[in-house]
């Protein structure tokens, strides 16, 4: 699926303290991604804080996004929710607004079984009637997809891709070969975890689902294109320039750091939703330094 290929840029969703989305600020961020030439936009993913927003605000965000960039760049909308019927409703909302694809993580307060996750994702895929990407995000959901479950879901109509965490021991080639040998032709396997993106792309994954591209799309595109061209030395050079940023992501969580980046760059002045606190002011110079390193390398 071309929809789940290349660089997918995941934006933050600027909102006020009451959870009301600043659609104007969101549109400016998405227009920036589209203009830079990313392959798709990931809207209301983990970086987009979907779990902190009401259904109404998520509808507003999707509608604003489609009004701004619909038809210019594919938009993949996160539709995760605790209840299956709520996720189905969100999927229908996204389709009605004109979204191109869906992203679904198995959110839960109670640990889920494989059968529960299979039925949940299958039901949302049927309701959404759009190509859907499974979001395997164990660090957040505390659920890890087995190969067998991914293979089983890959045969369900509308399920077209999986977004994977970084593999143990960094064995991207082995994991890609293993999954591709058992899933239908065209089923896309991509990765999140920005600090592993260079290795994932060099190994031949279908997509980089990128946090940093949500605010630095041009710089992320340079890294993506070098890796897709098989230019190992250039990819490694660019990735070294990102290392200070990857260190901040690992230390503080990319969600907090992205809001700090937006502030440093003057792109928007939104705080992360409480109870998440902004990055400590003492660490803001580290963010600026990391940005300077990336800008210099990508120039």
Residue pairs with C-beta under 8 A, 6 or more apart in sequence:
1 131
1 160
1 161
1 186
1 187
1 188
3 40
3 74
3 76
3 100
3 101
3 131
3 160
3 161
4 40
4 76
4 101
4 131
4 133
4 160
4 161
4 188
4 190
4 206
4 207
5 39
5 188
5 190
5 206
5 207
6 38
6 39
6 40
6 207
6 208
6 224
6 228
7 38
7 39
7 40
7 207
7 208
7 210
7 213
7 217
7 220
7 221
7 224
8 38
8 39
8 40
8 41
8 42
8 76
8 190
8 207
8 208
8 209
8 210
8 213
9 33
9 36
9 38
9 40
9 41
9 42
9 210
9 213
9 214
9 217
9 220
10 41
10 42
10 43
10 45
10 46
10 47
10 48
10 209
10 210
10 211
10 213
10 214
11 26
11 29
11 30
11 33
11 41
11 42
11 43
11 47
11 48
11 214
11 215
12 29
12 47
12 48
12 49
12 214
12 215
12 258
12 259
12 262
12 268
12 270
13 21
13 26
13 43
13 44
13 48
13 49
13 50
13 53
13 61
14 21
14 22
14 25
14 26
14 29
14 262
14 268
14 270
15 21
15 22
15 49
15 52
15 53
15 57
15 270
15 273
16 22
16 270
17 271
17 274
19 52
19 53
19 54
19 57
19 273
20 57
21 53
21 57
21 60
21 61
21 64
22 268
22 270
23 60
23 61
23 64
25 268
25 270
26 61
26 64
26 65
26 68
27 64
27 65
27 67
27 68
27 69
28 267
28 268
29 214
29 215
29 262
29 267
29 268
30 41
30 43
30 65
30 68
30 69
31 68
31 69
32 217
32 267
33 41
33 69
33 73
33 213
33 214
33 217
34 41
34 68
34 69
34 72
34 73
36 217
36 218
36 221
37 217
37 218
37 221
38 73
38 213
38 217
38 220
38 221
39 73
39 74
39 207
40 73
40 74
40 75
40 76
40 100
40 101
41 65
41 69
41 73
41 74
41 75
41 76
42 48
42 76
42 78
42 103
42 209
42 214
43 61
43 62
43 65
43 75
43 76
43 77
43 78
43 99
44 50
44 53
44 58
44 61
44 62
44 77
44 78
44 79
45 78
45 103
45 135
45 209
46 78
46 105
46 137
46 140
46 255
47 211
47 214
47 254
47 255
47 258
48 61
48 78
49 255
49 272
49 273
50 58
50 78
50 80
51 80
51 107
52 273
53 61
55 86
55 89
55 90
55 93
58 90
58 93
59 93
59 97
62 75
62 77
62 93
62 94
62 97
62 99
63 97
65 75
66 75
66 97
66 98
66 99
69 75
70 98
74 100
74 101
75 98
75 99
75 100
75 101
76 99
76 100
76 101
76 102
76 103
76 133
77 90
77 94
77 99
77 101
77 102
77 103
78 102
78 103
78 104
78 105
78 135
79 87
79 90
79 91
79 94
79 102
79 103
79 104
79 124
79 128
80 87
80 90
80 103
80 104
80 105
80 106
80 107
80 135
81 87
81 90
81 107
82 107
82 108
82 109
84 119
84 120
84 123
84 124
87 104
87 120
87 123
87 124
88 123
88 124
88 127
88 128
89 127
91 102
91 104
91 124
91 127
91 128
91 130
91 132
92 127
92 128
94 102
94 128
94 130
95 128
95 129
95 130
99 130
100 130
100 131
101 130
101 131
101 132
101 133
101 160
102 124
102 125
102 128
102 130
102 131
102 132
102 133
103 132
103 133
103 135
103 163
104 121
104 124
104 125
104 132
104 133
104 134
104 135
105 135
105 136
105 137
105 140
105 141
106 112
106 116
106 117
106 120
106 121
106 141
106 143
107 141
108 141
108 142
108 143
111 142
111 143
112 120
112 143
114 146
114 148
114 149
117 143
117 145
117 149
118 149
118 152
118 153
121 132
121 134
121 153
121 156
121 159
122 153
122 156
122 159
124 132
125 132
125 156
125 157
125 158
125 159
126 157
126 158
128 158
129 158
130 158
131 158
131 160
131 161
132 158
132 159
132 160
132 161
133 160
133 161
133 162
133 163
133 188
133 190
134 145
134 150
134 153
134 159
134 161
134 162
134 163
135 163
136 144
136 145
136 150
136 162
136 163
136 164
136 165
137 163
137 165
137 192
138 144
138 165
139 165
145 162
147 178
147 179
147 182
150 162
150 179
150 183
151 179
151 182
151 183
153 159
153 162
154 162
154 183
154 184
154 187
155 184
160 186
160 187
160 188
161 187
161 188
161 189
161 190
161 206
161 207
162 179
162 187
162 188
162 189
162 190
163 190
163 191
163 192
163 207
163 209
164 175
164 189
164 190
164 191
164 192
165 191
165 192
165 193
166 191
166 192
166 193
166 195
166 196
166 200
167 174
167 175
170 196
170 199
172 191
172 196
172 199
172 200
172 203
172 205
173 203
173 204
175 189
176 189
176 203
176 204
176 205
179 187
179 189
180 187
180 189
183 189
188 206
188 207
189 205
189 206
190 200
190 205
190 206
190 207
190 208
190 209
191 197
191 200
191 205
191 207
191 208
191 209
192 209
192 210
192 211
194 210
194 211
194 212
194 242
194 245
194 246
194 249
194 254
195 242
195 243
195 246
195 249
195 250
197 208
197 210
197 223
197 224
197 227
197 239
198 223
198 227
198 235
198 236
198 238
198 239
200 208
201 208
201 223
201 224
201 227
201 228
201 235
202 227
202 230
202 232
202 235
208 220
208 224
210 220
211 249
211 254
211 258
212 219
212 220
212 242
212 245
212 254
212 258
213 220
213 221
214 258
215 258
215 261
215 262
215 265
215 267
216 261
216 291
216 294
218 298
219 294
219 295
219 298
222 238
222 298
223 235
223 238
223 239
223 242
223 298
226 234
226 235
226 238
227 235
237 297
238 297
238 298
240 297
241 293
241 294
241 296
241 297
241 298
242 293
242 294
242 297
244 286
244 289
244 290
244 293
245 257
245 290
245 291
245 293
245 294
247 290
248 257
248 283
248 286
248 287
248 290
249 257
252 279
252 283
255 272
255 276
256 272
256 276
256 277
256 278
256 279
257 279
257 287
259 270
259 271
259 272
259 278
259 279
260 278
260 279
260 283
260 284
260 287
261 267
261 287
261 291
262 268
262 269
262 270
263 269
263 284
264 284
264 287
264 288
264 291
265 291
271 278
272 278
279 287
